[in-house]
C-alpha cells in the first residue's frame, strides 16, 4: 500500500514539473514563481522559507536552477524516485522543443512572426522574474545588513559583471561572520 502512495506522489511530481517546464519561457528564474505556487500554495509540499533555502542551495550547486529545484523538491516529497520524476518532468518539455526546433531551425529563424513572438515572451519573462523577487523578498530578513548585502550583490552582478558564484560565496562568508559576531555579542542578528 505504501508503494501506491509513493507512485502517486511521483506521478504528481512528474506532472507538476512537466507543467512548469512546458509553460515557462525564459529559463529557471522565470520558473521560480510557478515552482513556488505549485509547491507551496497548491500541493503544500514546502513553505516559503523552504523555497528560499532551496533556491540558495539550487543556485550554489552546479547545474540549472530549475533542474536543481525540481530535484530538491522531488527528493523532499518522495525520495530518490520523486527526485527522478520531478527532474525528468521539468526537463522533458525543453528537450522535446529543442529536438523539434533543431530539425527546423533554418526555417523558423527566417519567420518574422517567431521573432516578434520572442520579443513578447522576453517582456513576459521580465515580469515573472520581478514577481519572484517581490514574493521572495518578503521572506528575507528585513534589516540594514540584508539590504546592504542585497544592494552590493546587485551592483557587483549588474554593473561590474562579477561572477555570480563569487558573489554568492562572498555573501555567504559575510553572513556567517556577521551572524557569529552578532551571536557573540548576545544579539540574534535580526
N, C-alpha and C positions, 0 to 999 in steps of 0.2 A: 504494500500500500504506500509506503514511504517513497518508493521509486516512482509511483504515479505522480505524487506531489512534486518530486524533483523534475520529472519530464514536463509537467505542466508549467513550472517556473521557467524551465529552459525554453519552452515554446514561447511563453510570454516575453521573455528576454529577447529572443530572436526576432519576434515580430515587432516589438517596440523599437529595437535598434535598427531593424530593417526600415521601418517608417522614418526614423530620424535620418538615416543615411540616404534614403530615397528623396526626401522632401526638403533637404537643407543644402543650399548652394553657398559656396564661399569658404569652405574648409571648417576645421574644428572649432574655431572661435564662434562662428555663426551657429554651430550646433549647441553651444552651451545653454542658451535659453530653452531649447527643446529638451535637452537632457535633464535640465533642472525641472521643467514642468512634468515630464514623464516619470522621473524617478522620485521626485518629492511630492508633487501635487496629485498625480494620477495614481501611481502604484504604491506610494508611501514606503518605498524601499530605503530611502535616505532622508536626512534632514538638510536644511540649507547649509548648516555648519559642515555636515559631511561632504556636501558638494564643494565647498571652499577647500576643505582638506584634500579631496580627490583631485581638484584642479591643481593644487600646489604639487601634489605627487605626479600627476599626469604631465605637467609642464616641465618638471625637473628630471623626468626619466626619458631615455631615448624613445623616439617614435612620435607618431601623430597624436595630438591631444585627444581627438575623437576616439581613436582606437584604444589608447591608454585608458580613457574614461570608461568606455564600454567594457573593457576587460576588468577594470576595477569594480564596476557595478555588478557585472555578471558574477564575478568571484564572490562578492559580498552576499549576493542573493542565493546562489546555487553552487558555489564551489567551482571546481575545475570545469565541469560541463557547462555551468552558467557563463563562465568567462569565455569559453569557446563559442557558445551560441551567440552571445551578445557581440563578440568581436566579428564573427562571420556575418552577422546581421548588419552591422554598421558598415562593413567593407564591401559587401556584395553589390549594392547598387552602383557604387562608384566604379567597381571593377567592370561590371557589365556595360555601363555607359562608356567608359574608356575603351573597352574592347570594340564596341559597335562604332564609336566615333573614329577609332584608328583605321577602321576599314573604309570610312568615307570622308576622311579628314580633308582631302583636297576639295571635294565638292562642297562641304559645309563651310570651309574657310571663305569661299567666294560669295556666299549668300549674305546680303546686307541685312536681311531680317534676323539672322543669327547674331550678327554684330550688334544690332540695335537691342536685341533681347538681353545680351550680356551687359549692356550699359544699364538697363533697368535692374538686372539681377545684382550688379555691384552696388547700386544705391540701396537696394533692399538689405543686402548683407551688412552695410554700414549701420543701418537701423537696428538689426539684430545684435550686433556687437555692442552698440551703445546701450541697448536694453539689458544685455547681460551684465555690463559694467554697473549700471544703476541698481539692478536687483542684488547683485553680489556685494556691492559696496555697503549695502545696509547691514550685512552680516559681519563686516570687518570692524575692528575696534575703532571707535571714534575719538581719537586723541591726537595731540600735536605730533607725537612720534610717528604714528601711522600715516598722517597726512604728509609729513616730511619725507618719509620713505617713498610714498606713492609719487610725490612730485619729483623727487630726484630720479627715481627709476624711469618715470615718463620722459623727463628731459634727456637722460642718458640714451634711452632707446630711440626716441623720436628725432632728436636733433643732433646728437653726437654719434649716432649709429653704433653704440656699444653693443656687443653681443648679448643677447637676452639671457643666455645661460650664465654669463659672468655677472649680470645684474642680479639674477635670482640667487646665485651663490653668495654674493656680497650682501644682499638684503637679508638672507638667512643668517649670515655671520653677525651682522649688525643687530639683528633681532635677538639672537642668543646673548650677545654681550649686554644689550640693553636690559633684557629680562633678568639676567644674572645680577647685574648691578642693582636693578630695582628690587630683586629678591633679597640681596644682601642688605639693602637699605631699609628693609621692612615693608616695602610697598609691593603690591601685587603687579605693578606695571600697567594697570588700567587707568 
